[in-house]
Amino acid sequence: MASPQQFLLPDVGEGLTEAEILAWSVRPGDIVEVNQIIVEVETAKAAVELPSPYAGVVSALHAEVGDLLPVGRPLITIDTDAPGEPDGPTGVRPEPQQAELLVGYGPQGTGGGRRRRRPGRASPQPADAAAVRDSAGPERDVAVQDSGGPGRDLARPPAKPPVRKLAKDLGVDLKSVAPTGPGNTITRDDVRRAVPETAVAPVITIAPPAETASAAETVRGAETRIPIRGVRRSTAAAMVASAFTAPHVTEFITVDVTATMRLRELVAGRREFREQRVTPLLFFARAFLIALAKTPEANASWDEEAQEIVLKHYVNLGVAAATERGLVVPNIKGADRMSLHGLAQALADLTATARAGRTAPGDMTGGTVTLTNVGVFGVDTGTPILNPGEAAILAVGAVRRMPWVVKDDDGNERVEPRWCTQLALSFDHRLMDGRQGSELLAHTAQILHEPGLAML
């Protein structure tokens, strides 16, 4: 007889308490395999696809699209030993298949993610939806079999493993990407160019019942009410907690970055950077990381319970990214140890993944300082709010041509157009005095004004 297994909603981040159901990829009666994607949920940090830890037949879904489910509550029930399935070679049925749950990234030795209908069996319960969108998710990369048998993937697109991982994170089907790299291989830029067409991987979803289809927005006269959930609620809570816990101080400086802009053009022309997008933000991040080494108090946290200041001997650089779901701040682990090329690659991957809504929960935790680029919106500066638990955040304004007073070697002054920007540094006054905050901001500006200072 059937052996039902309940899959409880796991904590897919660090200390998360609930998640909203975004889309189901299966419905009652479907046959699922171990690590097949069954549902997409949105936590306070990111949207995450959950794979099944069991193989069998779906017997019940315990939540509908739009429901907010607490961690530990039943998510789905799967019959792992349903009648009609073949016995093992000794006539004894095998134990239910279960694998260690790795959110969003299960082993790929099992079959693809396309759901199958168990033949000759009616659904154990009526479908919870009025309609099913008929679109299949992107095919998984299946390992090539050496035997050359029928499982061999003869059309596997040529791409390096890091490129394949980026494509998976962004939901891009490599078979649809036109290669431009050496030897007709697919590069990171090829994958990123394909994102606008496939920014969100299509998922088979069950539409909510008609009476709940408008639950996201309740229109009352001239007002629209939108439930505060997911990333928006997390951002709001974090900003309020930060603003009323850490005593903020914000300082500003305007700097001539003409030399940095010239360096950017020089670096962008080098062969090793041909596949990278070299932006001014890369050099702002690099200058900030170099300056942090001389102001360790900025890379620290305040432990109220232990009454200690915790100095971090590593830098996980958060980068604020505006997405359709709201503001997210994923971070680059060990950014201070990266080369300029490695940092450029990490920045490009981080921002592309965030905008596609595919940031992993682990990338949203553990940040030590943050960089936010308000200049992309044409804004000159702002007063950034600290990410909770961090001591400093640097805001970069728009880089513009402005009249600037320059002095020649003889001390003569003249006005000429230069590339300039404004920097704003907010810091926690419990951890940093005004002198330390001013030195960090001034040192960052000095490096951007004269990048050769980084050699000292």
Buried (B, 14 or more C-beta within 10 A) or exposed (E): EBBBBBBBBBBBBEEBEBBBBBBBBBBBBBBBBBBBBBBBBBBBBBBBBBBBBBBBBBBBBBBBBBBBBEBEBBBBBBBBBBEEBEEEEEEEEBEBBBBEBEBBEBEBEBBBBEBBEBEEEEBBEEEBBEEEEEEBBBEBBBEEEEEEEEEBEEEBBEBEEEBBBBBBBBBBBBEEBEBEBEEEBBBBBBBBBBBEEBBBBBBBBBBBBEEEEEBEEEEEEEEEEEBEBBBBBBBEEBBEEBEEBBEBBBBBBBBBBBBBBEBBEEBBEEEEBEBBBBBBBBBBBBBBBBBBEEBEBBBBBBEEEEEEEBEBEEBBBBBBBBBEBBBBBBBBBEBBEBEBBBBBBBBBBBBBBBBBBBBBBBBBBBBBBBBBBBBEEEBBBBEBBBBBBBBBBBBBBBBBEEEBEEEEEEEEEEEEEBBBBBBBBBBBBBBBEEEBBBBBBBBBBBBBBBBEBBEE
